Amino acid sequence: MAKLNIEPNLPDPDGFYAELLMLHDGRSEEESARINARLILLLANHIGDREVLTEAMQRALGAAHVQEAE
């Protein structure tokens, strides 16, 4: 069974974040939401492991709840 890797694993995370922000630059909220949905589905297909994806969704939801409480 694969497990979600939550350890730093991305070379140049700041560069990736900047690229992600540029992807949304000048777009409407609706366009950004569609881009995010397509990106999520592409990455989910690449990962291809339902348990890993479910764990990622649960962790993302937990992080969202922490931010709401702050």
N, C-alpha and C positions, 0 to 999 in steps of 0.2 A: 504494500500500500504506500503510495507516494504521500508526502507531507508537504505542506506549504512552507517554503523557505522564507523566513522573515528576517534572516540575517542580511546585512548589506551585501549586495551582489551585483550592483549596477555600476559599471565603469562610468565616471563622469556624471553623477546624479544631477548636479547643478545644470550641466549642459542639456540633459534630457528634460529637466523641468522647464528650462528656457524654451526648448523646442516645443514642448507641450503647450506652453502659454502662447507661443507664436501661432500655433495651430488654430487658436481661438481668437486671435487678434482681429478686430474689426467685424466679427461675426455677431449675429443676433443671439439671444439666449436660445431660441429654437434651433438655430443652425448648430450652435455649440452642443446642445443636447443630442442632436442627431449624430454629430461627429463622435461624441463620447460613446453613444450606443454602438456605432459601427466599430470603434476602436475596441471596446469591451468584447464584442462578439468575435472580432478577429483574434484577439489575444486568448479568449476562452477556447476557440477552436485550436489554436496553436498549443495550448496547455493540454487540452484533451482529456483531462482527468476530473470527473465530476466531484469526487471527494475533495480534491484540492480547491476546486472552484467554490464549492459550498463553504469550506473553511475560510477562504478569502472573503466571501460575502458576509459571513458571520463576523469576521474581524473588522471589516469595513463598517458594518452596522454598529458594532460596539464602539468604534472610534467616533462615529457620528453622534452616538448617545453621550459620550464623554464631552464632546465639543458643545452640545446643547446644554449640558449641565453647568458649563463654565460661565 
